[in-house]
Amino acid sequence: MSSPSPANTEDHDGLEAAVEQAIAACGGDLRSTIRALIVANEYLENEASELMKAVSHAYARGRFGTYSG
């Protein structure tokens, strides 16, 4: 079995730190943590949807050109 690469270890450590931070922000209550993460995710999904609509609308009106690389 091979050992994980340093990049994967750093990603894992960062993720674990973020998990611990989220749980601590909710006073150690896992249900509150999950609820907060779901609410935050819904908010971000709505923001992304609104941005996609705005960009699509602007593109349709010719405000954005196509990217040619």
Secondary structure, DSSP 8 states (H G I E B T S, - for coil): -----HHHHHHHHHHHHHHHHHHHHTTT-HHHHHHHHHHHHHHHHHHHHHHHHHHHHHHHTT-S-----
